[in-house]
Amino acid sequence: MVQNPSFENTKRCSEIIGAFDHNVINWTSPTFGTTDLFNSCAKGQVGIPSNYNGLQQAKDGDKYAGFYLHSDDNYREYVQVELSNKLEKGKKYKVEFFISLAENSDFAIKNIDYLLSANELNTSIFREMSERQLNKNNVENFKIHKIENNRYYDNKSSWTMLSSEFTAQGNEKYLTIGNFLKNSKTEKLLVSNKNRNNMSYYYIDLVSLQDANWEDVKPKEIVIKTKKDDITIALNKDYTFQNVIFDFNSWELSRDAKMEINTIYNYLTENRNTKIIISGHTDNVGGTKFNQALSEKRAKSVSDYFINLGLNKSRISFVGYGSEKPISTNETEDGRNKNRRVEFKIVEK
């Protein structure tokens, strides 16, 4: 249900600090704090693995975020994401994400928690988003959930997974992660005297929120809405994308194609024990090598769009078959249109 879970889909490759807000698709900074985005396409301050606060490889993909969870004057930063669906009242869900303490931090802390709200948070707060501060800013319909923990998050060399289950109040649509306590109430451990900057800075990657029992649920089918009919998709069967239609010698995705892919992406995010196989096909106009290359480009364009939405690369594969597997005659324009297609199959991991 977390869209763009490892921050891979962005508007630009930014090389300045504080470039998380208005850049990472589906994510925002809910306060005046300036959360950072680190990416492998940048160098210097916001690069990967080396950046202005330490050294760390991405847990997933080529990007991760970073935020101050303890600093002078109670300054705080947060990450907020819009969920793909509203939560159901009384249903149990699980939140998971990975964090790593940055090398330049003076303190490791225990208090990394999350907030769920019906509405997007957009406050003028620079400091901690405690219940008191949120109430002062007239924020409604929210709940802060504490992650039960008896240790300090002090690992700087690798990633630590945080996990928490909760029962939904109903209609929650936004997830916010950070430290919701002021400095005096934050449990902290001094880990370095070298910097003396009174701060605790963490990297964060691969955020998820799903049904707490998702591992026990065997996904059976998905209903995809198309212009003509609703199509029920079962596991382990080949299907043709109904709206992924290409002009001759083209692999560009239309708006309707992207909407159909979005539907399947939402299913994949909610059923993380599945993966998808993409196959590209052409008509027989053109040579064998030309058609093979074109079919691969078409399959790759669909695969790339899934990845840009946030699907982990390990959960998708693609292949091109050229004109080897027609589903209609190549003697008519209508038949050739049907043969210029992309198919998919959803399977269990």
N, C-alpha and C positions, 0 to 999 in steps of 0.2 A: 504493500500500500504506500510505501515511500517512493515517490517518483524521483528519478535521478539520484539513487542512493549513495553513489560515490563521487558526486559532483562532476561527472565527466562532461555533461552537456552544458556548455557555457556560450555566451554571446561573443566572447573574444578571448584571446590569450593575453591576459594582463600581466605586466611586469612591475606593478607597483603594489605596495602593501595596502590593506583595507579595501580590496577590490572584490569582495564576496557579494555584497548587496548590489542588486541591479545587474548582475553578471551571470550568476549561477541559475540556470533554469529551474523553476519550481521552488527555489530557496530564497529566503530574505534574512535580513538582520532586523529583529523586532524592536530594537532600541537605537539610540544614537551611537552605540558601540560600533567600531569598524573591524568586523571580523575579516580574516585574511583567507585568500585562496592561493594554494601552492600548486604548481603544475610543471610538468616536465618540459613544456615548450618554452618556459621562461628560464632566465638565468639570474644570478645575483640574489636579491632580497627574497624573492618568492619562488625560487627554483626548487627542484627535486633532483637529488636528495638533499643538497645543501641549501640553506636559506638563512635569513637573518636571526632566527631563533634557535637553530640547531641543525640536525642532520637526521633525515628519515626517508626511507622509501615509501611509496604509496602501498597501502594494504591491498587496494584493488584499483585497477586501471592506472591512470596517469596523473591523478589529481587527489588532493585532500584539502581540508579546511583547517584553520587554526584560530584559537580564541583565548583571550585572557580570562581566567576563572578566579584569579585573585590578583589585586593590584592596589596601589595607593588610592586613597579617597573612595574605596569600594567600587572602583571602575570595573565594569564587567562587559563581556561580549557573549553573544548567543548565536545559534543557528536555528532557523525556523523553516519548516517545509509544509506545503499543502499536501494532504493525503489524497489518494486517488478516489477514496470513497469515505462517506461519513461512517463513524463507528456505530455499532448496534448496541442499544441499551442492554445491560446485563451479560453481554458476551465477554469472554476472557481473551485478552490479547497479550502479545509479547513484544517488547521493545528490545532491540539489540543494536549496539554500535561499538566501534573500536576506537580506542584512544591511546596516545603515546605522549609522555611528558617530554617537552622540549628541553634540550641541553642547557639553555640559558636560564632556566627556571631556578629560583631560590628555594621554592617550596613544592612539595607534593601535597595534594589534598585528598580528602575522602568524599567530599560533597559534590558529586556530579550527578545531577538529577534531570528530570524532564517534566514538561508542562503540556497539558492537552487543553485545547480551547475550541469552541465552536466557530469563533471568528478569528481572522488574522490579527495578530498583535502588531501595532504600529504606534509606539510610544516615544516620548521625548526623554526617556530615562537614560542617563549615562551610567548609573550605578546598578546595584543588584535588583533584579525583578522579584522582590519578596512579595508576599501577599499584601503587606501593608503598602508598598510602593505601587503595586498594580491597582489596589483599591483607590489610592489617591489619584491615580490617572484614569479612574472611571472605567477600568477594564472589567468586563462581565463574562460569565460563563467559562470559567477556567478552573483547572485543578492542577496543583503541583504534586507530582508523584516522586517519592524518594526511593532511590535504589539502595536496598539493604546491603551494607558493606562494612566489614570490620578491618579493612586494611587501607593503607595509603596507595594511591595510584602513582608509583614512583618509577615505573619501568621506562627508561629512556632509549633502550636499545631495540625494543620490539613493540608490537601492538598488544594491547590488553582488551579483551572483549568484556563489555558490560551488558548485563541482561536483566530484565525485570518484567514481571507479569502484573497485569492489572485488570480490573473489571470496568468496562466502559459505562459512563453515565448516559451515553446516547448523544448522537449528533456531533461528536468531536470531529473536527476536520483539519486541525493544525497541530503539529508536534514541534515543540521548542526544547532545545537541550542546552544546559549550562549549569552554573552555580547560582542558586537563588537565595543564598545567604550572604549577609554582610561579613566583612573581614573578621570581626570579633566573634562571630558564631561559626566561622568556617574552621573545620578541623584540619590542621596543616602540620607538615613535618619538614623541618629544615634539611635540605639535601645538598646545599652548596652555599659557601660563603664568598665564592669567587666574584659574583656579579653584584650582590648587594642592591638589587633593584626591587625587592619586596614583591616579586611577582611569581605567579604560577601560570604557565602557558602550556596548552595542550593541543596536539594535532588530533583530528577526528576524521574517520573514514567509514564507509560502508554501513550506513544507517538502515535499519529495517524495522517495520512494524507489521505483524501478521497475526492471524488466528493462533492462539496459544497451542492449539492442537493440530497445527498444519501438518506435522510429520505423520500423524495418524490418519490424515484424510487422503484418500486416493482420488485424485481429480479424474473425472470421467468425461466431461464434455463442456463445451463453451458455445454460447449462442452468439453469432456474429450477425449484426444487422447490415444488410446491403440495400442497394437501391431497389432490387427486385423482391427478394425474400429474405427471411431470417434463416440462417444456416446453422445447424447444430454440428459442432465439431467434436469428434471423439479422439481419444489418444491413439497413436500408432497407425494413423491412416493419412494418406496423401490428399491434400485439398488445394484447390487453386484460389489464390487471392482474387476475390470478385471485382475489386476496384483498383487493383494494381495492373493497369493496362498501359501498354507502351505504344508510341508511334514508331514508325519504321526507323531503325538505327538509333533508337533512343533508349536511355535508361533513367530518365528523369522521373521522379515520383510526383504525382499530382496531389492536390489537396485531399481529394477523396481517398486516394491510396494511403496517405498518411493517417487519415482518420481511422481507416480499417486496421492499419498496423497498430495504432494506439490502443484499439480495443483488445487486440491479442497481447500487447505488452502489459496492459493492466492485469490480464489473466495470469501472465507469467510472473508478475511481481507478487501476486497473491498465492501462487502455487510454486514455491521455490524448489520443489523436488521435481520440476519438469525442465526440459530444454527444447529448443526448436531447431529444426533442420530446414534450410531454405534451398530450393533448386530453381535455376533459371532456364528458360527455354526460348527458342526463336522459331520463326518460320523457315522455309528452305530457300528464301531469296538471299543470294550471296554465297560465297565459298564456305567450305567446311571450317577453316581456321577463323574466318571472320565471324561466323555464327557462334563458334565456341567461345571466342573472346567476348562477344556481345552478351551471350547468356550468362557468363561469369560476372560481367559488369552489372547486369540487371539483378542477379542474386546478391551481389555485394552491395548495391545501393539500398536494398531492403535490409540487409544485415547491418549496414552502417547506421541506418535510421534507428533500428532497435538499440544499438549500442549508444547512439547519441541520446536516446531517451533515458538510458541508464542501465540497460541490461548488461550483466556481466558477460565478457567475451567468452568465458568458459561454458556459457549456456546456449551458445548459438554457433552453428556451422553452416557453410553454404557451398554449393557446387553448381557448375554450369554443364548442361548437356547439349548445347547447341540445338540443332534441328533433329536430333536422334529420336526424340520421343513426342511426335505430334499427337494431338488429341482430336484433330479434325483434318479435313483435306487442305492441301496447300494449293489447290487449283482455283479457289475462289478467295476474294478479299475477306469475306466474313470468316472463312476457315483459317486464313493466315492470321487474322486478328486474334482468334482463339489460341493459336499456337504461340503467339508472342505473350508469354505469361510467366508468372512466378508461382511456384507451389511451395507448400510448407507441410511439415509434419511435426506434431507435438508428441514428445515421448517422455517417459519417466527417466530420471537420472539413473 
